[in-house]
Amino acid sequence: MIIRPVLAAAVALALLAACQTPEAEAPASPAEAAPAASEAAAPAASAWTTIAPGGDTLCATGTPFTFHVREGDASRVMIFLNGGGACWSGDLCDLNTEPAPYTPFAEMDSNDPATKGGVFDAANPENPFAGWTQVFVSYCTGDAHLGARDVDYPTSAGGTATIHHRGKANVQSALDWVYAHAPAPQRVFVGGGSAGAIASPYYAGIVADHYPQAEVVQYGGGAGGYRTPAVSGLLETWGTFDSLPDWPAFAALDTSKATIEDFFRVTAARHPEMRMAQFNNVDDGVQQQFLMLLGTMAPMRGLLHDNLAELSADLPHFRSYSAPGTDHTLVRFDRLYTTEVGGVRAVDWIRDLAEGRDVATVSCETDSSCD
């Protein structure tokens, strides 16, 4: 696939702005307001601690990887895979061709949970994860947390961009911390936003293997519309298939045609009772821009509809929540507490999901409120 440099630069500029928009500048719907007060105060939360695991971990350009933990109830663990774009060619990965459409360093505000709202706001009494142990996995490898390969990408300027796609090693270091500090949790929520949402079903399966006694729930936000044949090439480039769990469904997977949705199917085959879920805005602007960068110009809304319909048909425990608008992801932002579709508040839907209760599929298509 050839991407024209001008188009790539233009889309990359928009993507960088979207991926690194500070919380206060996130788009808000007209109905967005302060969350309703609650009589029950949230439990006091500990401060965030930054962990530098070392070892094989690394960010894209060779800088150190770090992740963040806020310790709470060790029987209830939330693991969140952060987002921040992706890269798969020299001109997209090279920081000298700014702006890049991905977050290249762990030590950036976009990777700091203390700057986030939503489920990371411990002061909000409606927070579904108040009191839980929270692990925030930073993202700095451009590979949707799935890479296992260092790649030398030629640039159009005649140079080389060497990128360390160490997503798997980085996430594993965070999981190792979880395994050591929460040896026997009852409940684990494995979630992700944007690029992290892509990887969330894969890691939910890994975590469920490690914790057979726990109820593991998967959630992904802002990555349901990538219905494009380019996906399999990206996964191959990053080394996603270089090291996979010894699961029969992976052995049967045709990696040359692999899709993001296949991670849901493979994990569901391994753990058929796992509750799995997605949130998307039906006209998500960031997903639409990445689709353009991948050579797919079709409206994201239709692609999302088809992906969700197939997953719902294939997986009996899969649910989705589709909201109107162009916003990108949900749980890192305070719009978690104000988003509502068909009388169902997103925060209540997330809470029920996290607690292992069955939730209904919610869509603005049902009541024609998408527009």
Order of alpha helices (4+ residues) and beta strands (2+ residues): alpha-beta-beta-beta-alpha-beta-beta-beta-alpha-beta-alpha-beta-alpha-alpha-alpha-beta-alpha-alpha-beta-beta-beta-alpha-beta
